[in-house]
Structure formats: C-alpha cells, structure tokens
C-alpha cells in the first residue's frame, strides 16, 4: 500500500478510542488567521522560515492544532498527558489501517506542519514551545519510501498488507512525473494549483514568496523542493459551474473558451481565500475585472481558465529567480489537464513546451512507485511515464507579455481592496 494525502489537513484523535476529538481542519481553511496574525506580531516569522522553509499562514498545520486546543481546553489538557494524538491525514489513515498500533508520518508531510526542522529532519523543540504544542502528540517521522507496518488482518483485506509509502500529494506527483533530479519541475492543476521543482540535496531559500520543503526521503537520501502553492485553481471552475451555473460540465469549458477569440478584456483574480505564492496576501479579494456589455459567459469561462495559467506563470518566474536553474519545459497533471485550451494557453504564456502524460493520476502513481521501491517490486531505473501530448508555443512572446502585464495590473487592483 502506498498512501498520498492532502498534506496540511489536520486531525486530533483520542489515543484510547481512536475517535476524532473535533472535526478535521482542511488545508484551505482560513479560520486560524487570528492565531497566525498573533504569532507574526510576536516576531516569529523569521525563525519559522529559517527552520521550516515555510511562512506563518493558516495553510499549515500548527495553527490548526492550536485552534482546536483553544476551542477545546479539555483536549489540550489531555494532549499534554499524551492522551490525544495529532496527524495529517496520512497519519490518521495509517493509524486506522494498522489497528491503532502505528503512529507515523513521513518527512514530506512533516515538513508541512510548521513544526518540523527541514535542516535537522526532526520536530523542533523551540517551535513547539513557541506555539505551545506538546511534542507527545506528534507522530514518529519516517522516510517516504519505507516499510512502516502491516494492516490489521482482522479489519482489512482478510490478511496483512504492508504499508510501504506515505507521501504528500504534491511531492507524490513530482515523483510520479519522474522529476528525480535537480531542476525537474511539475505543475498540478487540482482544487488548488501546485508547482514544485526538485532542488536535489540543496535547500533553496526563497526570496520571492516560494516555500522550501522536503520532496522525499528514500533510504538515507533526502531530496528537497521549491514550491509555489496556488490556493484556487480548479475550484474556480467548480464555483462557476455550481454557483454561477455558467455550464453543466467542466468538459464544456474548452469549447466555450475556444468559441471566442479572447476574453474581451475580462480578467478573473480567484482570490476567494486570498492569494498564495508568490503574493501571500490573505486580504486580497476575488474579483472579475474588465466587464462590459460585450462580455458573455464564454469570455468569463475563458478568463477563468487563463487565470489558472497566469497564476502558474507567477510561480514559475519566482522559481527561476530563486533557483537560478534554467527551466526549458514543464510537466503537468491534475484534472484540468484534459483541457487542451488551458495547456495551449499555458505553453504560449510561458513560451516553452508543456507536457501531458498518458497517465493523468500522477499523485497516485507517485505513491505507488515509492511503495514499490520500498518492497522491492521495482527499481528506480524502471520508473517512468509515457508522454501523451506536448503543447508548444503558437503565439508571440510580445502578445503574451502584454496579456500578462494586464494580469499583474488586475492582481494589484484586487490587492487594493484591503
């Protein structure tokens, strides 16, 4: 079994009963903003970034844990006694599958909690003290590809099955794409958008709003990555479908976007929960700009798809500056990859090839590859994924630069509504 999961989503459960002590808090939740603001005012930001490679933000797990404690003082008291356990969703699943015997996580998930020192590869006592989180609630940190335990035979599958990988979803996609060496880069168009670049054994400290994170650990070898997290990507299309009712099926959006020559000046900045990398502006407002009586739903749908590509370019440019690594092509995955208009526009905007593969579920594939490595099912030399289509630029750099310049103006307009 290989497990991939939403990385920052957090749950606390009773160590005796195995029951959650409160609802899990999902990675997109902003309800811990006031806690994060308080930590920033105390001057914690620099030390957090230096140790974890992350920023103080509601996105990460630490403030979610603290929120549950603050809302449930009795849970906090139990936690100090070791009667409550914490985990991101991988830990919760392994705990359940193992019959409540194994409380672990891997380095890729631990590095998303705001509690893990990516230099020492261990939980950081100073951070735990700063945030007032008991160390005894935390899972044991293991490599990403590793024989952690076996499932409880009396609960699942009728026999014991080894659990051999645990990996955060975006790192799993990076591995599934075959980005094994420094400079390998992938972009996932999911609910959110996530671009990761393998930086090898080097931790690259970003000066442009990116995150430094652990990619994976295989044996004693640890790879690191730069990451740009886009909070709203595919979920924008879901909003246009379910709330605005502009179309019935997301498959229709390609035809709608291609039915018009351009967006007629319409730009959408999907800052429904603020903007992630490279802006990290949680006060920014989601907006549709440039509307005229000439705009119709096809223009709006096209603008929505283009916004996914613009946000990805924002992150890629930051990655170029931080890493000083030449980027000549980008591998992509996620549900929106089925949309040819999006990928062609992305290629035009980046002025580089964009590669889509026959296997689109690269997150699942990455988890499977890492599990197979651990149990000896295959070697890394055997791993790969077959190319489905390569999109190459068809529009001029000058034309795309002009559109991108207008996008940057649209973002600034939304940021002014604080």
C-alpha positions in Angstrom: 0.0 0.0 0.0 1.2 3.5 -0.8 -0.7 6.5 0.7 -0.8 10.0 -0.7 -2.8 12.7 1.1 -3.7 16.4 1.4 -0.7 17.5 3.4 -1.7 20.2 5.9 -5.3 19.0 6.7 -5.1 18.2 10.4 -7.0 15.9 12.8 -6.6 15.2 16.5 -7.9 12.0 18.0 -8.3 10.2 21.3 -5.4 7.8 21.7 -7.6 5.2 23.5 -10.8 5.2 21.5 -9.3 6.3 18.1 -12.2 8.8 17.7 -11.6 12.3 16.5 -11.9 14.9 19.2 -13.1 17.6 16.8 -13.7 18.0 13.1 -10.6 17.9 11.0 -9.5 21.3 9.7 -8.9 21.3 5.9 -5.8 22.8 4.3 -7.8 25.6 2.7 -9.4 26.8 5.9 -8.7 30.4 7.0 -10.3 30.2 10.4 -7.0 30.3 12.2 -6.0 33.6 10.7 -6.1 35.5 14.0 -3.7 32.9 15.6 -1.3 33.4 12.7 -1.5 37.2 13.0 -0.7 36.9 16.7 2.4 34.8 16.0 3.6 37.3 13.4 3.2 40.2 15.9 5.3 38.3 18.3 8.1 38.2 15.7 8.1 34.5 15.0 8.1 34.8 11.1 11.9 34.8 10.6 12.7 31.9 12.9 9.9 29.8 11.4 11.1 30.4 7.8 14.7 29.6 8.8 13.8 26.3 10.4 10.9 25.1 8.3 11.2 26.8 4.9 7.6 27.9 5.3 5.7 31.1 6.2 3.3 31.6 9.1 0.0 31.1 7.4 -3.4 29.4 8.2 -2.5 27.0 5.4 -0.1 25.0 7.6 -1.0 22.6 10.4 0.4 24.3 13.6 -2.3 27.0 13.8 -5.0 24.4 13.2 -3.7 22.3 16.1 -3.6 25.5 18.3 -7.1 26.4 17.2 -8.5 23.0 18.3 -6.8 23.4 21.6 -8.1 26.9 22.1 -11.7 25.8 21.3 -11.4 22.7 23.5 -9.4 23.3 26.7 -10.1 19.7 27.9 -8.5 18.4 24.7 -5.4 20.5 25.4 -5.1 19.1 28.9 -5.4 15.5 27.6 -2.9 16.3 24.9 -0.3 17.3 27.5 -0.8 13.9 29.1 -0.3 12.1 25.8 -4.0 11.0 25.6 -4.6 12.8 22.3 -2.7 12.3 19.1 -2.2 14.6 16.1 -1.8 13.7 12.5 -2.1 14.9 8.9 -4.4 12.6 7.0 -1.6 10.1 6.2 -1.0 9.5 10.0 -4.7 9.1 10.6 -5.1 6.5 7.8 -2.0 4.5 8.9 -3.3 4.6 12.5 -6.6 3.1 11.4 -5.2 0.6 8.9 -2.7 -0.7 11.5 -5.4 -1.3 14.0 -4.3 1.7 16.2 -0.7 0.3 16.5 1.3 2.7 14.3 1.5 6.5 14.7 3.9 7.7 11.9 4.3 10.3 9.2 6.9 10.8 6.6 9.3 13.8 6.0 7.2 15.2 3.2 4.1 15.6 5.3 6.0 16.6 8.5 7.6 19.4 6.6 4.2 21.0 6.1 3.2 21.3 9.7 5.3 24.4 10.7 6.8 22.2 13.4 9.5 20.3 11.5 13.0 21.5 11.1 14.0 20.6 7.5 17.7 21.0 8.2 17.8 18.5 11.1 14.9 16.4 9.8 13.2 16.4 13.2 10.5 18.0 15.2 11.8 21.3 16.5 11.5 21.8 20.3 11.8 25.6 20.0 8.9 25.9 17.6 6.8 23.5 19.7 7.5 25.7 22.8 6.7 28.9 20.8 3.3 27.5 19.6 2.6 25.7 22.9 2.1 22.3 21.3 3.0 19.2 23.3 5.6 17.0 21.5 4.0 13.8 22.7 1.0 14.2 20.3 3.3 14.1 17.2 3.8 11.0 15.0 7.2 9.4 14.5 8.8 10.7 11.3 10.0 8.1 8.8 11.4 8.1 5.3 8.9 8.4 2.4 9.6 5.0 0.9 9.7 2.7 3.9 8.0 -0.5 5.3 6.1 1.2 8.2 3.8 -1.6 9.3 1.2 -4.0 8.0 -2.6 -3.6 8.0 -4.6 -5.3 10.8 -5.7 -8.5 9.1 -8.9 -8.8 11.1 -10.1 -5.4 9.9 -8.9 -5.1 6.3 -8.4 -7.3 3.2 -8.5 -10.5 5.2 -4.8 -10.6 5.5 -1.8 -8.4 6.5 -0.7 -6.0 3.7 2.5 -4.0 4.0 2.2 -0.2 4.0 5.3 0.9 2.2 5.0 4.6 1.3 3.4 7.7 2.8 3.9 10.9 0.8 2.2 14.4 0.5 0.2 14.6 -2.7 2.2 17.3 -4.4 5.5 15.5 -3.7 3.9 12.3 -4.9 3.0 14.0 -8.2 6.6 15.3 -8.6 7.9 11.7 -8.1 5.2 10.2 -10.4 6.3 12.7 -13.1 9.8 11.3 -12.9 11.3 14.6 -11.6 14.1 12.7 -9.8 16.9 15.2 -10.2 17.5 18.9 -9.5 15.7 21.1 -12.0 12.8 18.7 -12.6 9.6 20.7 -12.4 5.8 19.8 -12.5 2.6 21.8 -12.2 -0.6 20.2 -10.8 -3.9 21.8 -11.7 -6.2 20.5 -9.0 -8.5 22.1 -6.5 -5.6 24.4 -5.9 -2.5 24.7 -8.2 0.9 23.4 -7.1 4.2 23.8 -8.8 7.2 22.0 -7.5 10.8 22.0 -8.5 13.3 19.4 -7.3 16.3 21.2 -6.0 18.2 18.0 -5.2 20.2 17.9 -1.9 20.1 21.7 -1.7 17.6 23.7 0.4 16.9 26.8 -1.7 15.8 29.7 0.5 13.3 31.7 -1.5 13.4 35.5 -1.7 10.3 35.6 -3.9 7.5 34.1 -1.9 8.0 30.4 -2.5 8.3 27.6 0.1 11.3 25.4 0.7 10.1 21.9 1.5 11.2 18.3 1.7 10.4 16.4 -1.5 11.0 12.8 -0.2 13.4 10.6 1.6 14.5 7.2 0.1 16.8 5.4 2.5 19.2 8.0 3.8 18.9 10.2 0.8 16.8 13.3 1.1 15.7 15.5 -1.8 14.3 19.0 -1.3 12.0 21.1 -3.5 10.8 24.7 -4.1 7.1 25.0 -4.1 4.5 27.6 -5.2 1.1 27.0 -3.8 -1.9 28.5 -5.6 -5.0 28.3 -3.3 -7.7 28.4 -6.0 -7.3 26.7 -9.4 -9.8 24.0 -10.4 -12.2 25.1 -7.6 -12.8 28.3 -9.6 -14.4 26.2 -12.3 -16.5 24.4 -9.7 -17.7 27.7 -8.5 -18.6 28.9 -12.0 -20.5 25.6 -12.5 -22.3 25.2 -9.2 -22.8 28.8 -8.0 -22.9 30.8 -11.2 -24.3 28.0 -13.4 -22.4 29.0 -16.5 -22.1 25.4 -17.7 -23.2 21.9 -16.7 -20.0 20.0 -17.1 -16.4 21.3 -16.9 -15.7 19.4 -20.1 -17.7 22.1 -21.9 -15.3 24.8 -20.9 -12.8 24.1 -23.6 -15.4 24.6 -26.4 -16.7 27.7 -24.6 -13.2 29.2 -24.3 -12.3 28.4 -27.9 -15.6 29.9 -29.2 -14.3 33.4 -28.6 -11.1 35.0 -29.8 -10.1 36.4 -26.4 -11.6 37.3 -23.1 -12.8 40.7 -24.4 -10.7 42.4 -21.7 -12.1 40.3 -18.8 -9.7 39.1 -16.1 -10.6 36.9 -13.1 -8.4 37.0 -10.0 -9.7 34.0 -8.0 -8.6 35.2 -4.5 -11.5 33.5 -2.7 -9.3 32.7 0.2 -6.6 35.3 -0.6 -3.7 34.7 -2.8 -0.9 32.2 -2.2 2.5 32.2 -3.8 4.2 34.4 -4.7 1.9 37.1 -3.1 0.9 35.5 0.2 -1.9 38.1 0.6 -4.8 36.7 2.6 -6.7 40.0 2.5 -6.8 40.1 -1.3 -10.4 40.0 -2.7 -11.6 37.7 -5.5 -12.7 39.8 -8.5 -13.9 39.8 -12.1 -12.5 42.9 -13.8 -12.9 44.5 -17.2 -16.6 43.7 -17.7 -18.5 45.5 -20.4 -21.9 44.8 -22.0 -20.0 43.0 -24.7 -18.8 40.3 -22.3 -20.7 37.0 -22.2 -20.3 33.7 -20.3 -17.8 32.4 -22.8 -15.5 35.3 -22.1 -15.8 34.7 -18.4 -15.1 31.0 -18.7 -12.0 31.7 -20.9 -10.8 34.3 -18.3 -11.2 31.7 -15.6 -9.0 29.2 -17.5 -6.5 31.8 -18.3 -6.3 32.8 -14.6 -5.0 29.3 -13.8 -2.2 29.8 -16.3 -1.4 33.3 -15.2 -1.0 32.2 -11.5 1.3 29.4 -12.7 3.5 31.8 -14.6 3.7 34.0 -11.4 5.1 31.0 -9.6 7.4 29.9 -12.4 9.0 33.3 -12.6 9.7 33.3 -8.9 11.2 29.8 -9.2 13.6 30.9 -11.9 14.8 33.8 -9.8 15.2 31.8 -6.6 16.9 28.6 -8.1 18.9 30.2 -10.9 18.2 26.9 -12.7 17.3 27.0 -16.4 13.7 25.9 -17.0 13.0 24.7 -20.5 9.8 22.7 -20.2 7.1 21.9 -17.7 5.3 18.6 -16.9 1.7 18.9 -15.9 -1.0 16.8 -14.2 -4.4 17.1 -12.5 -8.0 17.1 -13.6 -7.8 20.3 -15.7 -5.0 18.8 -17.8 -7.7 17.3 -20.0 -8.5 20.9 -21.2 -6.4 21.5 -24.4 -7.2 25.2 -24.4 -5.7 25.6 -20.9 -2.4 23.8 -21.7 -2.0 25.6 -25.1 -2.5 28.9 -23.4 -0.1 27.9 -20.7 2.6 27.0 -23.3 2.0 30.3 -25.1 2.3 32.2 -21.9 5.5 30.5 -20.7 6.9 30.3 -24.2 8.0 26.8 -23.5 6.7 23.2 -24.1 4.1 21.9 -21.7 4.0 18.1 -21.5 0.9 16.0 -20.6 1.2 12.3 -20.0 -1.0 9.3 -20.7 -1.4 8.6 -17.0 -3.0 11.7 -15.5 -3.3 10.5 -11.9 0.4 11.2 -11.2 -0.2 11.6 -7.5 -1.4 8.0 -7.2 1.3 6.8 -9.4 4.0 8.5 -7.3 2.7 6.9 -4.1 2.7 3.5 -5.9 6.2 4.0 -7.3 7.5 4.9 -3.8 5.8 1.9 -2.2 7.1 -0.4 -4.9 10.6 0.8 -4.3 10.4 0.0 -0.6 9.2 -3.5 -1.1 11.5 -4.3 -4.0 8.7 -4.5 -6.6 10.8 -2.4 -9.0 14.0 -0.3 -9.1 14.1 3.5 -9.8 15.6 2.8 -13.2 12.4 1.1 -14.2 10.1 4.0 -13.4 8.7 6.3 -16.0 5.6 7.7 -17.5 4.6 7.8 -21.2 4.1 11.2 -23.0 0.6 11.8 -24.3 0.9 15.2 -25.9 3.4 18.1 -26.0 2.0 21.6 -26.4 4.4 24.1 -27.9 4.0 27.9 -28.2 1.9 29.2 -31.1 1.6 32.9 -30.0 4.3 35.5 -30.0 6.1 36.5 -26.8 5.1 40.1 -27.3 1.4 39.3 -27.4 1.6 37.1 -24.3 3.7 39.5 -22.4 1.0 42.2 -23.0 -1.7 39.9 -21.6 0.4 39.0 -18.6 1.1 42.7 -17.9 -2.6 43.3 -17.7 -2.9 40.3 -15.4 -0.4 41.8 -13.0 -2.5 45.1 -13.0 -5.6 43.1 -12.2 -3.9 41.5 -9.2 -2.8 44.9 -7.9 -6.4 46.2 -8.3 -7.7 43.3 -6.1 -5.0 43.9 -3.5 -6.1 47.5 -3.1 -9.4 46.4 -1.6 -7.9 45.7 1.8 
